[in-house]
Amino acid sequence: MQAVMIERPGGPEVLRIVEQPRPRPKAGEVLIRVAAAGVNRPDVQQRRGLYPPPPNASEILGLDVAGIIDDVGEGVDGQYVGNPVCALVNGGGYAEFCAVPAVQCMPIPNGLSFIEGASLPEVFFTAWNNLIWLARLEHGETLLIHGGTSGVGMAGIQIARHLRGATVFATAGTEEKRAVCEAIGAQAAVDYRGAWDEGIRALTGGEGVDVILDGQAGANTQRQLDLLKYDGRLVFIASHQGSTAEVNIRTLVRRRLTITGSTLRPRPPAYKGRLARELVDHVWPLFEDGRITTRIHKVVPFTEVQEAHHILDENQQIGKVVLAVDPALAATVPSSGKRF
Ligand SMILES: NC(=O)c1ccc[n+]([C@@H]2O[C@H](COP(=O)([O-])OP(=O)(O)OC[C@H]3O[C@@H](n4cnc5c(N)ncnc54)[C@H](OP(=O)(O)O)[C@@H]3O)[C@@H](O)[C@H]2O)c1
């Protein structure tokens, strides 16, 4: 089968389409014939040599796919063959076939294409894991999401707004991106350059927010803490601006703050399976009635994978970039599949 591998750490030019053996589904796994694969920031970090795959994970790039189940491993019911699914995968998504634990598969929400299905898993798993499970976002709380038009940001704004009734603020780098944040449910969005914290403080009548979701960290960390209310939670999902920071512990002690963070990829299938079930139960119905949407910035043919990474390198995207691995199938809307 054809798959995308990294020749050496570097820019998009190090991505190569090469012939690789078709994976065989192990016990508890299914083999997916991939129609479309999501392109995510961690793929860019992996390409740059900054985010190596965990032990036993595929060296092939790609963390989420949509396609059709082609085969099943031991212990998985053969009736699933032929079912359309989207799935969070442990690597190996940028390929014609991908093996994945069955529990990480979900039906594609009714009415969405394979392209739209492939845009969902990584970002919705990450948003749910960090906002609902880790930050324990409560009904009616206030939330700040940095990078509001990232895939994770757009998922997070919508989950917080529609499933927690939260008041959501966001940061984004351009006027156009800030307008998109507001169109999908943020009360207001500000530029993350300059006095973004003063902007959010003013918007909250001086009160600050209950939860902050951030992928930048570094020198801004104390400013994040200063913006949290009593019992506030700061959740890191990356540290692109620096993995160390000096913070005033007294701020934490006085206001009972929590700093936490997570990475999804090394979690075992059982954990990801629980996340999948919660998404299907609570978020998928909102796609079906149109309250939650996915925004596809660009569909890029598989053979032009370098272009897909170039878009992310330049932060041009608003929403998701998706690779059409099988372009004819990718654009179609499948009939509803069985639930795992
Ligand atoms: N921990 C996990 O399990 C996990 C899993 C997936 C992703 N992630 C992280 O989640 C974040 C989003 O991932 P993604 O794939 O959805 O990203 P993405 O679509 O590639 O978007 C990232 C966005 O970050 C914005 N940005 C750049 N510099 C910024 C800054 N200094 N402050 C605020 N925003 C900034 C950019 O938009 P502007 O034009 O607004 O700058 C860019 O569009 C990334 O940090 C990624 O590493 C973590």
The ligand as a Gaussian input file, in Angstrom:
#p B3LYP/6-31G(d) Opt

LIG

0 1
 N       -2.112000      17.083000      24.135000
 C       -2.773000      16.476000      23.159000
 O       -3.250000      15.349000      23.325000
 C       -2.939000      17.191000      21.850000
 C       -3.561000      16.543000      20.756000
 C       -3.751000      17.287000      19.573000
 C       -3.297000      18.605000      19.503000
 N       -2.657000      19.160000      20.568000
 C       -2.223000      20.568000      20.546000
 O       -3.425000      21.318000      20.433000
 C       -3.158000      22.518000      19.711000
 C       -4.105000      22.585000      18.539000
 O       -3.837000      21.507000      17.647000
 P       -4.494000      21.530000      16.218000
 O       -4.025000      20.364000      15.427000
 O       -5.952000      21.722000      16.394000
 O       -3.829000      22.896000      15.707000
 P       -3.870000      23.687000      14.353000
 O       -5.185000      23.462000      13.663000
 O       -2.615000      23.413000      13.650000
 O       -3.869000      25.198000      14.867000
 C       -2.901000      25.741000      15.684000
 C       -3.230000      27.236000      15.749000
 O       -2.523000      27.839000      16.813000
 C       -2.538000      29.231000      16.564000
 N       -1.393000      29.869000      17.199000
 C       -0.118000      29.971000      16.764000
 N        0.633000      30.646000      17.667000
 C       -0.175000      30.947000      18.694000
 C        0.005000      31.630000      19.930000
 N        1.191000      32.117000      20.288000
 N       -1.051000      31.760000      20.750000
 C       -2.263000      31.256000      20.429000
 N       -2.504000      30.599000      19.263000
 C       -1.469000      30.450000      18.410000
 C       -2.505000      29.372000      15.043000
 O       -3.516000      30.259000      14.589000
 P       -3.321000      31.849000      14.566000
 O       -3.414000      32.319000      13.183000
 O       -4.428000      32.311000      15.429000
 O       -1.954000      32.116000      15.103000
 C       -2.850000      27.976000      14.520000
 O       -3.890000      28.036000      13.583000
 C       -1.690000      22.465000      19.296000
 O       -0.974000      23.169000      20.278000
 C       -1.373000      20.977000      19.369000
 O       -0.015000      20.750000      19.570000
 C       -2.494000      18.489000      21.733000

